[in-house]
Amino acid sequence: MGPTLVDYAGGELKHRQFARSLAPAVADPRTRHREEALSEIGGEAVLLTEEWKLAVNQKGQAYLLFDVKRDPGETKNLAGHADYAEIERTLRLRLLERIMESQERKDRK
């Protein structure tokens, strides 16, 4: 919320933020805000794309995988299913890339 409120107030953030202002998306709901979202808590992480949601535990093992387009209520967990192994692998790799990108940005500051 911080970047959005600062944006509407016409201010400028003086410290590092990973969040982005939602003002452009509020002005035009067709505006794409992000390609994907990453959330981390307690050593676990979740990656959400337009099609998939993947959750991994502290050991990096996937324990949740949902096709959010076909199953928006997230009722069928596909983690560990052989038919979805490649999707799971690809999403785990992307999750790791995002975490590494965040760390690189943090290290540069």
LINWOFEN-V279918 format. One record per backbone hydrogen bond with DSSP energy under -0.5 kcal/mol. CO is the residue of the C=O (numbers start at 1). NH is the residue of the N-H. Records with the same first field share a line. If there is no record, write none. Layout:
CO: NH  NH
This chain:
1: 5
2: 6
3: 7
4: 8
5: 9
6: 10  11
7: 10
22: 26
23: 27
24: 28
28: 31
31: 33
37: 48
39: 46
41: 44
44: 41
45: 56
46: 39
47: 54
48: 37
51: 68  69
52: 49
53: 66
54: 47
55: 63  64
56: 45
57: 60
61: 57
64: 55
65: 78
66: 53  68
67: 71
71: 74
75: 77
76: 78
78: 81
81: 84
82: 85
84: 88
85: 89
86: 90
87: 91
88: 92
89: 93
90: 94
91: 95
92: 96
93: 97
94: 98
95: 99
96: 100
97: 101
98: 102
99: 103
100: 104
101: 105
102: 106
103: 107
104: 108
105: 109
